[in-house]
Amino acid sequence: MSWDVIVVGGGIAGLAAARELQQAGRSVLVLESSPRVGGKLRRERVAGHLVDVGAEAMLNRRPEGVDLAAAVGLEVEHPALARSRVWTRGALRPLPRSLMGVPQDVEALRESGILTAEELAQVLAEPSLPPYELPESGDVTVGEMVDARFGAAVTDRLVEPLLGGVYAGHAREISARVAAPQLLRLAAQGSLLEAGRASADTTASTYQAPVFAGVPGGMGLLPERLAEQLTVRTDATVRGLERHPDGAGWRVLVGPTTDATWLEAGAVVLATPTAPAARLLADVAPAAAARLAAMEAASVAVVTFAFRTEDVAALDAMGSSGFLVPPVDGRSIKASTWSFAKWDWVRRAGAADGLAFLRTSLGRHREEAVLQRPDADLVALSLEDLRAAVGTALAPDVEPVDTHVQRWGAGLPQYGLGHTEAVAEVRVDVAGQPGLAVCGAAYDGVGIPAVIGSAQRAAREVLATVPVTV
């Protein structure tokens, strides 16, 4: 059978693209190399309950994610508690209001104790600086810009832990044009600190909607629900891509090396990470392949714990949804999310059995050595850091009822300097091949709505080249 479109990759990007194409009347086949769909949106059983072991939330103020959830019949839920802390300088300290870690509330920052008096003085002096000027290259890392405006301590103790959670990268290597365009725009106009103070009076009226949303039952429900409405083949590794010999449409080689077969389609959407995309594009779009092959990615691990509710009652009483960890403090974990406090659905899920779920994350770009250790070591390292962070709120003799370790190898693409230009070159080269498009986290953002937006763009690009099958 020949398909209108074959989508390679069954993560949220591939599934969203496939749905868009199917809704437009095209016949679509999704090929996923692993045994299950969803990519980094995944649920697993921990202590008998299905919980997220990948992404657990999406931006609510960008519409693509919540709109897609609604379209497949899923409700969304907003965090019941979103008061995060920073574990730094030996204590859990309140995370002051900020924009990507850049302070917007000086008094809260002062009271938090995150910065020394000398470091705080440098923050207070920021309004006296002239507007920020980009270098001739037109791009700068987030860390370089924040260093120049506020000093290294703000980058190290506020910006780094936030960017580490989003990208598992380093602030002084991540492009500000991609990761923090609003900061660049405001800094070019004048003081970031003054802009933050001004926004305090307008935030409530301008941004009434919650920042984040989740799905009761887990974000992993979204790809599961999408896959139910699509034709998907799992354990289907795509090994080759070529123009059809007659010049119309494409062929993909799929299956084990000993028994691979060619499938035909009018168009192909590559919704894979950069490495497999580069391999498949090597002969048909070599410039794009080279650009994608040069993009780096970070590996991370998520450790999920199920504790007895009574054993974490003191954590619950702290009124926090977890904490971030600056890399400068030298800990093993980079964050802990107290899911039972953050999400009502998680609290409800464990309540019947007297369980509370929380998670830790480990791993940063080029610092994946800790991830080479066995699962049991990651659990032990996480527990050691948790106990050190919260003190007596988690007694030394308290052990989890169950644990789960989820590793995401090369799971988070890194948006280095020049990323915008690299993506543009990839798309120009791919666009030279009618009926071919790319999408995923490597292009327009790593968040769920951005990835879905990338998928919808790819679907639009191929729709014009593939007539509706009659």
VOPAGU-2260 file (C-alpha; in pm, 1 decimal, decimal comma):
REM VOPAGU-2260
SITE   aa  ch    i         X         Y         Z
SITE  MET   A    0       0,0       0,0       0,0
SITE  SER   A    1     119,5     351,7     -77,1
SITE  TRP   A    2      48,3     626,1     177,7
SITE  ASP   A    3      -6,3     994,9     123,1
SITE  VAL   A    4     240,1    1071,2     403,6
SITE  ILE   A    5     475,7     866,0     616,1
SITE  VAL   A    6     576,9    1024,3     946,4
SITE  VAL   A    7     903,1     893,1    1088,0
SITE  GLY   A    8     899,0     918,7    1466,8
SITE  GLY   A    9     618,5     854,2    1713,4
SITE  GLY   A   10     696,4    1115,0    1976,6
SITE  ILE   A   11     463,4    1407,2    2036,4
SITE  ALA   A   12     601,4    1585,3    1726,5
SITE  GLY   A   13     533,7    1295,0    1491,8
SITE  LEU   A   14     192,5    1220,7    1637,8
SITE  ALA   A   15      85,4    1585,8    1624,7
SITE  ALA   A   16     201,1    1615,4    1262,5
SITE  ALA   A   17      21,8    1293,4    1171,0
SITE  ARG   A   18    -301,9    1412,5    1327,3
SITE  GLU   A   19    -282,4    1743,2    1141,4
SITE  LEU   A   20    -231,6    1559,7     814,3
SITE  GLN   A   21    -505,3    1306,6     881,3
SITE  GLN   A   22    -747,0    1585,6     971,8
SITE  ALA   A   23    -671,8    1737,2     631,1
SITE  GLY   A   24    -782,7    1416,3     461,1
SITE  ARG   A   25    -447,4    1248,5     394,9
SITE  SER   A   26    -371,2     883,9     461,2
SITE  VAL   A   27     -88,1     874,2     714,8
SITE  LEU   A   28     138,6     605,6     855,3
SITE  VAL   A   29     352,5     671,0    1164,3
SITE  LEU   A   30     669,1     463,4    1203,8
SITE  GLU   A   31     825,6     447,2    1551,5
SITE  SER   A   32    1150,0     259,8    1610,9
SITE  SER   A   33    1087,9     180,9    1979,4
SITE  PRO   A   34     820,2     -50,1    2123,9
SITE  ARG   A   35     593,1     241,6    2221,6
SITE  VAL   A   36     494,4     590,2    2116,6
SITE  GLY   A   37     527,8     912,5    2312,3
SITE  GLY   A   38     897,2     988,9    2324,8
SITE  LYS   A   39     970,0    1193,2    2638,3
SITE  LEU   A   40     599,3    1191,2    2729,4
SITE  ARG   A   41     572,1     859,4    2908,7
SITE  ARG   A   42     389,2     701,1    3199,2
SITE  GLU   A   43     513,1     406,1    3402,4
SITE  ARG   A   44     378,2     217,6    3701,8
SITE  VAL   A   45     537,6     310,3    4032,4
SITE  ALA   A   46     397,5     133,4    4337,4
SITE  GLY   A   47     110,2      22,2    4114,1
SITE  HIS   A   48      14,7     370,8    3991,1
SITE  LEU   A   49      70,1     523,2    3647,5
SITE  VAL   A   50     267,5     846,6    3679,3
SITE  ASP   A   51     473,1    1057,3    3442,4
SITE  VAL   A   52     840,8     966,2    3416,7
SITE  GLY   A   53     913,7    1224,1    3147,6
SITE  ALA   A   54     763,6    1567,0    3091,4
SITE  GLU   A   55     488,5    1630,8    3346,2
SITE  ALA   A   56     371,0    1976,5    3236,9
SITE  MET   A   57     340,2    2211,6    2941,9
SITE  LEU   A   58     317,6    2586,2    2903,0
SITE  ASN   A   59     -40,9    2700,3    2938,1
SITE  ARG   A   60      11,3    3051,5    2798,1
SITE  ARG   A   61     102,8    2911,3    2457,7
SITE  PRO   A   62    -200,8    2742,0    2301,2
SITE  GLU   A   63     -76,9    2446,8    2095,5
SITE  GLY   A   64     -48,7    2197,1    2380,2
SITE  VAL   A   65    -371,7    2269,3    2566,5
SITE  ASP   A   66    -559,8    2297,3    2237,4
SITE  LEU   A   67    -436,9    1957,3    2120,5
SITE  ALA   A   68    -524,8    1799,9    2455,4
SITE  ALA   A   69    -878,0    1939,6    2427,3
SITE  ALA   A   70    -906,9    1818,2    2067,4
SITE  VAL   A   71    -847,1    1457,8    2175,4
SITE  GLY   A   72   -1081,0    1482,3    2472,2
SITE  LEU   A   73    -836,0    1542,5    2757,3
SITE  GLU   A   74    -888,2    1791,3    3036,1
SITE  VAL   A   75    -601,6    1995,0    3173,8
SITE  GLU   A   76    -516,4    2076,2    3532,9
SITE  HIS   A   77    -302,7    2356,9    3668,9
SITE  PRO   A   78     -51,6    2321,4    3952,2
SITE  ALA   A   79    -213,3    2321,6    4295,9
SITE  LEU   A   80     111,3    2461,7    4433,5
SITE  ALA   A   81     391,8    2623,2    4236,5
SITE  ARG   A   82     620,0    2760,9    4506,3
SITE  SER   A   83     963,0    2636,9    4416,8
SITE  ARG   A   84    1282,7    2690,7    4612,4
SITE  VAL   A   85    1653,2    2699,4    4538,2
SITE  TRP   A   86    1887,0    2473,6    4730,9
SITE  THR   A   87    2196,9    2686,3    4755,5
SITE  ARG   A   88    2447,2    2799,1    5015,2
SITE  GLY   A   89    2337,6    2518,5    5244,1
SITE  ALA   A   90    1965,6    2597,1    5265,2
SITE  LEU   A   91    1636,9    2573,7    5077,7
SITE  ARG   A   92    1561,6    2933,7    4987,8
SITE  PRO   A   93    1247,5    3084,3    4830,0
SITE  LEU   A   94    1281,0    3136,8    4455,4
SITE  PRO   A   95    1212,0    3508,9    4396,3
SITE  ARG   A   96     993,3    3621,6    4109,0
SITE  SER   A   97    1208,5    3633,1    3798,6
SITE  LEU   A   98    1213,2    3619,2    3420,9
SITE  MET   A   99    1427,3    3319,7    3328,8
SITE  GLY   A  100    1614,0    3374,4    3656,6
SITE  VAL   A  101    1666,8    3747,8    3609,9
SITE  PRO   A  102    1537,9    3917,4    3928,7
SITE  GLN   A  103    1206,8    4102,3    3916,9
SITE  ASP   A  104    1156,0    4145,3    4292,5
SITE  VAL   A  105    1459,3    4290,3    4469,0
SITE  GLU   A  106    1312,3    4270,6    4818,1
SITE  ALA   A  107    1226,3    3902,4    4779,6
SITE  LEU   A  108    1575,0    3841,7    4642,2
SITE  ARG   A  109    1729,9    4021,3    4939,6
SITE  GLU   A  110    1523,5    3822,6    5189,3
SITE  SER   A  111    1598,2    3489,1    5020,2
SITE  GLY   A  112    1966,3    3496,3    5109,0
SITE  ILE   A  113    2058,1    3355,5    4769,2
SITE  LEU   A  114    2308,9    3636,0    4709,6
SITE  THR   A  115    2567,1    3793,0    4936,4
SITE  ALA   A  116    2548,4    4164,3    5017,0
SITE  GLU   A  117    2819,1    4235,6    4760,1
SITE  GLU   A  118    2641,8    4032,3    4491,4
SITE  LEU   A  119    2312,5    4203,2    4570,9
SITE  ALA   A  120    2477,0    4544,1    4538,7
SITE  GLN   A  121    2577,6    4456,4    4182,2
SITE  VAL   A  122    2214,0    4370,0    4106,0
SITE  LEU   A  123    2096,5    4702,2    4247,9
SITE  ALA   A  124    2347,4    4886,5    4028,9
SITE  GLU   A  125    2206,7    4738,8    3705,7
SITE  PRO   A  126    1972,8    5034,0    3626,6
SITE  SER   A  127    2277,8    5259,5    3594,2
SITE  LEU   A  128    2413,2    5055,2    3303,1
SITE  PRO   A  129    2352,9    5165,6    2943,0
SITE  PRO   A  130    2122,2    4956,5    2720,2
SITE  TYR   A  131    2275,0    4624,9    2623,6
SITE  GLU   A  132    2437,8    4602,4    2281,3
SITE  LEU   A  133    2464,4    4273,1    2100,4
SITE  PRO   A  134    2802,9    4172,1    1960,3
SITE  GLU   A  135    2855,6    4186,6    1584,3
SITE  SER   A  136    2754,1    3822,4    1554,4
SITE  GLY   A  137    2399,5    3919,9    1651,9
SITE  ASP   A  138    2380,4    3658,4    1926,2
SITE  VAL   A  139    2507,1    3609,1    2280,1
SITE  THR   A  140    2463,3    3341,2    2540,3
SITE  VAL   A  141    2212,3    3393,1    2818,1
SITE  GLY   A  142    2489,7    3372,4    3075,5
SITE  GLU   A  143    2711,9    3628,2    2906,0
SITE  MET   A  144    2430,2    3881,8    2894,9
SITE  VAL   A  145    2324,1    3822,3    3256,4
SITE  ASP   A  146    2687,0    3833,2    3373,6
SITE  ALA   A  147    2727,3    4172,0    3207,0
SITE  ARG   A  148    2411,6    4315,2    3363,2
SITE  PHE   A  149    2400,3    4156,5    3709,0
SITE  GLY   A  150    2722,7    3969,3    3776,9
SITE  ALA   A  151    2816,1    3602,8    3771,9
SITE  ALA   A  152    2629,2    3513,1    4092,1
SITE  VAL   A  153    2287,4    3577,2    3936,3
SITE  THR   A  154    2379,8    3353,2    3644,4
SITE  ASP   A  155    2522,0    3083,2    3871,5
SITE  ARG   A  156    2251,3    3070,5    4138,4
SITE  LEU   A  157    1932,2    3180,7    3960,7
SITE  VAL   A  158    1962,2    3148,5    3582,9
SITE  GLU   A  159    2158,8    2821,6    3572,8
SITE  PRO   A  160    1912,6    2612,3    3777,3
SITE  LEU   A  161    1617,2    2733,7    3570,0
SITE  LEU   A  162    1784,9    2672,6    3234,3
SITE  GLY   A  163    1918,9    2343,2    3365,3
SITE  GLY   A  164    1561,8    2230,4    3419,1
SITE  VAL   A  165    1447,0    2331,6    3071,3
SITE  TYR   A  166    1749,8    2244,0    2857,6
SITE  ALA   A  167    1980,0    2044,1    3087,1
SITE  GLY   A  168    2240,3    2285,1    2952,3
SITE  HIS   A  169    2462,5    2569,4    3064,7
SITE  ALA   A  170    2358,0    2932,5    3066,8
SITE  ARG   A  171    2690,5    3044,3    2921,4
SITE  GLU   A  172    2646,7    2815,9    2620,1
SITE  ILE   A  173    2275,1    2863,6    2539,4
SITE  SER   A  174    2170,4    3122,3    2281,1
SITE  ALA   A  175    1979,2    3416,0    2425,8
SITE  ARG   A  176    1813,3    3475,1    2088,5
SITE  VAL   A  177    1649,3    3134,9    2118,2
SITE  ALA   A  178    1607,9    3076,8    2491,2
SITE  ALA   A  179    1552,8    3430,6    2621,5
SITE  PRO   A  180    1450,1    3666,2    2338,5
SITE  GLN   A  181    1236,5    3873,8    2575,6
SITE  LEU   A  182    1538,4    3940,7    2795,5
SITE  LEU   A  183    1739,2    4054,1    2494,5
SITE  ARG   A  184    1464,2    4287,0    2382,4
SITE  LEU   A  185    1421,0    4443,6    2725,7
SITE  ALA   A  186    1795,8    4477,9    2784,6
SITE  ALA   A  187    1834,4    4658,4    2451,6
SITE  GLN   A  188    1578,4    4911,8    2574,4
SITE  GLY   A  189    1739,5    4974,7    2912,0
SITE  SER   A  190    1733,6    4826,0    3262,1
SITE  LEU   A  191    1609,5    4470,4    3305,9
SITE  LEU   A  192    1558,9    4535,0    3675,7
SITE  GLU   A  193    1340,6    4838,5    3612,4
SITE  ALA   A  194    1144,7    4644,9    3350,4
SITE  GLY   A  195    1084,2    4374,3    3609,6
SITE  ARG   A  196     960,3    4623,0    3865,1
SITE  ALA   A  197     724,5    4777,3    3610,7
SITE  SER   A  198     585,1    4437,9    3514,5
SITE  ALA   A  199     487,2    4368,7    3875,3
SITE  ASP   A  200     199,1    4615,6    3842,0
SITE  THR   A  201      68,1    4466,3    3518,5
SITE  THR   A  202     132,5    4094,0    3557,0
SITE  ALA   A  203    -194,3    4014,2    3729,9
SITE  SER   A  204    -410,1    4183,1    3467,9
SITE  THR   A  205    -204,9    4086,6    3163,8
SITE  TYR   A  206    -130,3    3723,0    3248,1
SITE  GLN   A  207    -426,2    3592,3    3441,8
SITE  ALA   A  208    -392,1    3243,9    3297,6
SITE  PRO   A  209    -170,7    2997,0    3491,3
SITE  VAL   A  210     177,0    2949,1    3350,9
SITE  PHE   A  211     167,5    2567,6    3334,7
SITE  ALA   A  212     -84,3    2292,4    3271,1
SITE  GLY   A  213     -80,0    1918,0    3314,6
SITE  VAL   A  214    -315,5    1633,7    3224,9
SITE  PRO   A  215    -490,6    1442,9    3506,1
SITE  GLY   A  216    -353,3    1093,0    3476,4
SITE  GLY   A  217     -25,9    1219,0    3327,7
SITE  MET   A  218     107,4    1404,4    3024,0
SITE  GLY   A  219     183,6    1060,4    2883,4
SITE  LEU   A  220    -189,4    1028,2    2817,6
SITE  LEU   A  221    -162,0    1281,1    2534,0
SITE  PRO   A  222      46,6    1067,4    2294,8
SITE  GLU   A  223    -145,3     758,3    2399,5
SITE  ARG   A  224    -474,2     921,9    2303,7
SITE  LEU   A  225    -331,4    1055,5    1977,7
SITE  ALA   A  226    -198,3     713,2    1879,4
SITE  GLU   A  227    -544,3     558,8    1926,7
SITE  GLN   A  228    -669,1     777,6    1641,6
SITE  LEU   A  229    -379,9     710,2    1403,1
SITE  THR   A  230    -218,7     424,6    1213,3
SITE  VAL   A  231     106,2     356,9    1397,1
SITE  ARG   A  232     366,8      84,2    1363,0
SITE  THR   A  233     607,0      42,2    1655,4
SITE  ASP   A  234     937,6    -146,4    1651,1
SITE  ALA   A  235     968,7      -7,4    1298,5
SITE  THR   A  236    1316,5     135,9    1246,3
SITE  VAL   A  237    1354,9     345,8     931,9
SITE  ARG   A  238    1693,8     275,0     776,8
SITE  GLY   A  239    1681,6     464,6     450,5
SITE  LEU   A  240    1511,2     748,9     265,2
SITE  GLU   A  241    1516,4     813,8    -105,7
SITE  ARG   A  242    1322,3     972,5    -389,6
SITE  HIS   A  243    1091,4     730,2    -565,6
SITE  PRO   A  244    1257,5     608,2    -885,6
SITE  ASP   A  245     986,8     771,6   -1097,1
SITE  GLY   A  246    1058,6    1105,9    -929,3
SITE  ALA   A  247     715,5    1136,0    -770,2
SITE  GLY   A  248     706,2    1085,6    -396,9
SITE  TRP   A  249     937,6     901,9    -159,1
SITE  ARG   A  250    1042,1     561,1     -38,5
SITE  VAL   A  251    1150,7     468,3     312,9
SITE  LEU   A  252    1336,1     150,6     405,3
SITE  VAL   A  253    1191,9       8,8     725,9
SITE  GLY   A  254    1250,8    -299,9     936,4
SITE  PRO   A  255    1541,6    -511,8    1062,9
SITE  THR   A  256    1858,3    -519,9     853,9
SITE  THR   A  257    1790,7    -881,8     762,7
SITE  ASP   A  258    1435,4    -816,5     643,6
SITE  ALA   A  259    1393,5    -448,5     558,1
SITE  THR   A  260    1126,5    -342,5     309,4
SITE  TRP   A  261    1057,1     -28,0     110,0
SITE  LEU   A  262     737,0     165,8     174,6
SITE  GLU   A  263     609,6     436,2     -59,7
SITE  ALA   A  264     450,0     772,4      17,4
SITE  GLY   A  265     377,0    1101,1    -151,2
SITE  ALA   A  266     556,0    1286,9     130,5
SITE  VAL   A  267     767,3    1218,5     437,9
SITE  VAL   A  268     788,9    1406,3     767,2
SITE  LEU   A  269    1097,4    1337,1     977,6
SITE  ALA   A  270     999,3    1384,4    1341,4
SITE  THR   A  271    1307,6    1230,3    1496,9
SITE  PRO   A  272    1597,5    1358,0    1706,8
SITE  THR   A  273    1881,1    1519,7    1515,0
SITE  ALA   A  274    2111,1    1216,5    1486,7
SITE  PRO   A  275    1868,0     984,4    1303,7
SITE  ALA   A  276    1735,2    1276,5    1099,5
SITE  ALA   A  277    2089,3    1357,9     986,1
SITE  ARG   A  278    2148,3     995,7     889,1
SITE  LEU   A  279    1829,9     975,9     682,1
SITE  LEU   A  280    1894,7    1311,7     511,8
SITE  ALA   A  281    2259,0    1243,2     426,8
SITE  ASP   A  282    2193,4    1163,8      60,1
SITE  VAL   A  283    1880,9    1370,4     -11,2
SITE  ALA   A  284    1961,4    1694,1     176,9
SITE  PRO   A  285    2331,3    1682,4     269,3
SITE  ALA   A  286    2359,2    2042,9     390,1
SITE  ALA   A  287    2070,5    1989,9     631,6
SITE  ALA   A  288    2219,9    1660,2     741,6
SITE  ALA   A  289    2553,4    1823,6     823,0
SITE  ARG   A  290    2386,4    2097,8    1025,7
SITE  LEU   A  291    2176,3    1848,7    1221,2
SITE  ALA   A  292    2470,7    1618,2    1284,7
SITE  ALA   A  293    2659,5    1908,5    1443,4
SITE  MET   A  294    2383,4    1983,4    1695,6
SITE  GLU   A  295    2455,9    1849,7    2043,5
SITE  ALA   A  296    2214,4    1704,0    2297,6
SITE  ALA   A  297    2210,8    1637,3    2670,3
SITE  SER   A  298    2118,7    1313,4    2845,3
SITE  VAL   A  299    1914,7    1318,8    3163,5
SITE  ALA   A  300    1754,3    1079,9    3409,8
SITE  VAL   A  301    1434,3    1111,3    3612,3
SITE  VAL   A  302    1406,8     915,8    3937,8
SITE  THR   A  303    1051,8     872,4    4067,6
SITE  PHE   A  304     983,9     780,0    4430,9
SITE  ALA   A  305     672,3     650,6    4602,3
SITE  PHE   A  306     681,7     721,6    4976,8
SITE  ARG   A  307     429,5     651,2    5247,4
SITE  THR   A  308     222,7     964,9    5295,5
SITE  GLU   A  309     302,7     983,1    5665,5
SITE  ASP   A  310     675,9     963,4    5592,7
SITE  VAL   A  311     668,0    1284,6    5387,0
SITE  ALA   A  312     412,2    1474,4    5595,6
SITE  ALA   A  313     682,4    1719,2    5703,8
SITE  LEU   A  314     771,7    1783,6    5339,1
SITE  ASP   A  315     406,6    1848,2    5264,5
SITE  ALA   A  316     390,9    2096,9    5551,4
SITE  MET   A  317     676,2    2299,8    5400,4
SITE  GLY   A  318     435,6    2446,3    5144,3
SITE  SER   A  319     667,2    2393,8    4848,5
SITE  SER   A  320     641,0    2214,0    4516,9
SITE  GLY   A  321    1010,7    2124,1    4515,0
SITE  PHE   A  322    1345,5    2285,6    4454,8
SITE  LEU   A  323    1611,9    2362,8    4195,5
SITE  VAL   A  324    1985,5    2311,2    4243,9
SITE  PRO   A  325    2250,8    2543,3    4097,1
SITE  PRO   A  326    2541,7    2344,0    3951,6
SITE  VAL   A  327    2783,6    2570,5    4138,7
SITE  ASP   A  328    2676,2    2398,1    4459,8
SITE  GLY   A  329    2817,2    2065,8    4338,0
SITE  ARG   A  330    2522,7    1834,6    4410,0
SITE  SER   A  331    2429,8    1520,3    4218,5
SITE  ILE   A  332    2069,2    1613,8    4144,9
SITE  LYS   A  333    1967,4    1928,6    3958,7
SITE  ALA   A  334    1607,8    1945,4    4082,1
SITE  SER   A  335    1336,4    1773,4    4281,4
SITE  THR   A  336     964,9    1802,6    4207,7
SITE  TRP   A  337     723,3    1711,8    4484,9
SITE  SER   A  338     453,1    1588,5    4251,7
SITE  PHE   A  339     211,9    1506,1    4534,5
SITE  ALA   A  340     213,9    1876,0    4632,5
SITE  LYS   A  341     227,5    2021,1    4281,5
SITE  TRP   A  342     -54,9    1825,9    4118,0
SITE  ASP   A  343    -390,1    1743,1    4275,2
SITE  TRP   A  344    -432,0    1442,6    4046,2
SITE  VAL   A  345    -105,9    1292,7    4172,5
SITE  ARG   A  346    -212,1    1346,1    4534,0
SITE  ARG   A  347    -547,4    1183,8    4462,2
SITE  ALA   A  348    -387,2     892,7    4278,4
SITE  GLY   A  349    -176,6     793,3    4577,3
SITE  ALA   A  350    -422,1     881,3    4854,1
SITE  ALA   A  351    -618,2     555,4    4847,6
SITE  ASP   A  352    -301,3     355,7    4914,2
SITE  GLY   A  353    -141,6     609,5    5146,5
SITE  LEU   A  354     129,7     700,0    4893,2
SITE  ALA   A  355     297,8    1024,1    4787,6
SITE  PHE   A  356     505,7    1060,0    4468,8
SITE  LEU   A  357     803,1    1285,6    4409,4
SITE  ARG   A  358    1089,5    1294,1    4159,5
SITE  THR   A  359    1445,8    1404,2    4111,6
SITE  SER   A  360    1635,7    1476,3    3791,7
SITE  LEU   A  361    2002,7    1431,6    3711,9
SITE  GLY   A  362    2229,8    1507,3    3416,6
SITE  ARG   A  363    2348,7    1813,4    3227,1
SITE  HIS   A  364    2507,2    1869,1    2889,2
SITE  ARG   A  365    2857,4    1719,1    2879,8
SITE  GLU   A  366    2822,4    1618,7    3245,2
SITE  GLU   A  367    2657,2    1283,5    3197,1
SITE  ALA   A  368    2916,6    1077,0    3386,4
SITE  VAL   A  369    2679,1    1033,4    3678,3
SITE  LEU   A  370    2428,2     876,3    3439,5
SITE  GLN   A  371    2669,9     593,1    3363,0
SITE  ARG   A  372    2607,0     458,6    3710,9
SITE  PRO   A  373    2351,3     181,0    3778,3
SITE  ASP   A  374    1991,0     264,7    3860,3
SITE  ALA   A  375    2044,3     179,2    4226,6
SITE  ASP   A  376    2321,1     439,6    4247,7
SITE  LEU   A  377    2098,8     710,9    4097,5
SITE  VAL   A  378    1833,3     628,0    4355,2
SITE  ALA   A  379    2090,2     641,1    4636,8
SITE  LEU   A  380    2241,5     969,7    4514,7
SITE  SER   A  381    1895,8    1122,6    4488,7
SITE  LEU   A  382    1801,0    1013,4    4839,9
SITE  GLU   A  383    2128,1    1144,7    4978,8
SITE  ASP   A  384    2071,0    1487,1    4824,5
SITE  LEU   A  385    1703,0    1494,5    4923,3
SITE  ARG   A  386    1787,4    1426,7    5285,4
SITE  ALA   A  387    2065,0    1684,6    5283,7
SITE  ALA   A  388    1831,7    1945,4    5135,0
SITE  VAL   A  389    1527,6    1899,3    5358,5
SITE  GLY   A  390    1697,4    1790,7    5681,2
SITE  THR   A  391    1467,7    1634,4    5938,1
SITE  ALA   A  392    1167,6    1663,0    5703,6
SITE  LEU   A  393    1281,1    1328,6    5559,8
SITE  ALA   A  394    1405,4    1105,1    5835,8
SITE  PRO   A  395    1728,5     906,2    5777,0
SITE  ASP   A  396    1547,7     575,6    5828,2
SITE  VAL   A  397    1266,2     652,7    5582,4
SITE  GLU   A  398    1285,5     441,2    5267,4
SITE  PRO   A  399    1067,9     462,3    4955,4
SITE  VAL   A  400     800,3     204,3    4890,1
SITE  ASP   A  401     901,3     190,1    4523,5
SITE  THR   A  402    1128,0     369,7    4274,9
SITE  HIS   A  403    1162,5     402,5    3900,0
SITE  VAL   A  404    1459,8     530,3    3699,1
SITE  GLN   A  405    1393,0     666,0    3351,7
SITE  ARG   A  406    1692,0     754,6    3134,8
SITE  TRP   A  407    1656,6     990,6    2840,1
SITE  GLY   A  408    1968,3     946,9    2628,1
SITE  ALA   A  409    2044,5    1256,2    2418,1
SITE  GLY   A  410    1694,3    1367,3    2507,3
SITE  LEU   A  411    1736,2    1745,1    2514,6
SITE  PRO   A  412    1884,9    1929,5    2214,2
SITE  GLN   A  413    2118,5    2216,5    2295,2
SITE  TYR   A  414    2048,2    2559,4    2150,1
SITE  GLY   A  415    2396,3    2701,3    2114,1
SITE  LEU   A  416    2507,3    3024,3    1948,7
SITE  GLY   A  417    2398,4    3033,8    1586,0
SITE  HIS   A  418    2112,3    2789,9    1640,7
SITE  THR   A  419    1862,1    3013,1    1463,1
SITE  GLU   A  420    2079,5    3028,7    1150,9
SITE  ALA   A  421    2141,7    2653,7    1162,2
SITE  VAL   A  422    1769,4    2575,0    1174,5
SITE  ALA   A  423    1701,6    2817,6     889,4
SITE  GLU   A  424    1966,1    2645,6     674,1
SITE  VAL   A  425    1820,1    2303,2     753,8
SITE  ARG   A  426    1476,0    2414,6     647,3
SITE  VAL   A  427    1597,7    2578,8     327,6
SITE  ASP   A  428    1781,1    2262,5     222,4
SITE  VAL   A  429    1487,7    2036,5     312,1
SITE  ALA   A  430    1242,5    2267,8     135,1
SITE  GLY   A  431    1440,6    2205,6    -184,0
SITE  GLN   A  432    1299,1    1853,8    -176,8
SITE  PRO   A  433     920,7    1877,7    -236,5
SITE  GLY   A  434     719,2    1656,1      -6,5
SITE  LEU   A  435     981,6    1647,7     268,2
SITE  ALA   A  436     967,5    1826,1     605,3
SITE  VAL   A  437    1127,2    1807,0     951,1
SITE  CYS   A  438     998,8    1881,6    1300,1
SITE  GLY   A  439    1072,5    1819,1    1665,5
SITE  ALA   A  440    1239,6    1966,2    1970,8
SITE  ALA   A  441    1557,6    2060,9    1784,6
SITE  TYR   A  442    1398,6    2339,8    1582,6
SITE  ASP   A  443    1171,1    2590,8    1754,9
SITE  GLY   A  444    1179,2    2504,6    2124,1
SITE  VAL   A  445    1196,9    2205,7    2358,2
SITE  GLY   A  446     863,9    2267,1    2533,8
SITE  ILE   A  447     557,0    2065,5    2437,2
SITE  PRO   A  448     365,7    2355,6    2274,2
SITE  ALA   A  449     672,8    2458,2    2072,3
SITE  VAL   A  450     724,5    2100,7    1953,8
SITE  ILE   A  451     358,6    2072,0    1853,3
SITE  GLY   A  452     388,5    2405,6    1671,2
SITE  SER   A  453     690,5    2268,1    1484,7
SITE  ALA   A  454     488,1    1960,0    1388,4
SITE  GLN   A  455     196,3    2166,0    1262,4
SITE  ARG   A  456     433,0    2375,4    1052,0
SITE  ALA   A  457     581,0    2059,5     897,1
SITE  ALA   A  458     233,1    1929,9     819,1
SITE  ARG   A  459     141,7    2254,0     642,5
SITE  GLU   A  460     461,6    2237,1     438,4
SITE  VAL   A  461     380,0    1896,5     291,6
SITE  LEU   A  462       3,8    1941,2     252,4
SITE  ALA   A  463      46,7    2157,1     -55,8
SITE  THR   A  464     246,3    1880,4    -226,7
SITE  VAL   A  465      18,6    1585,2    -150,6
SITE  PRO   A  466    -332,5    1579,6    -305,7
SITE  VAL   A  467    -617,4    1421,0    -111,6
SITE  THR   A  468    -658,4    1052,2    -192,6
SITE  VAL   A  469    -997,7     986,7    -350,9
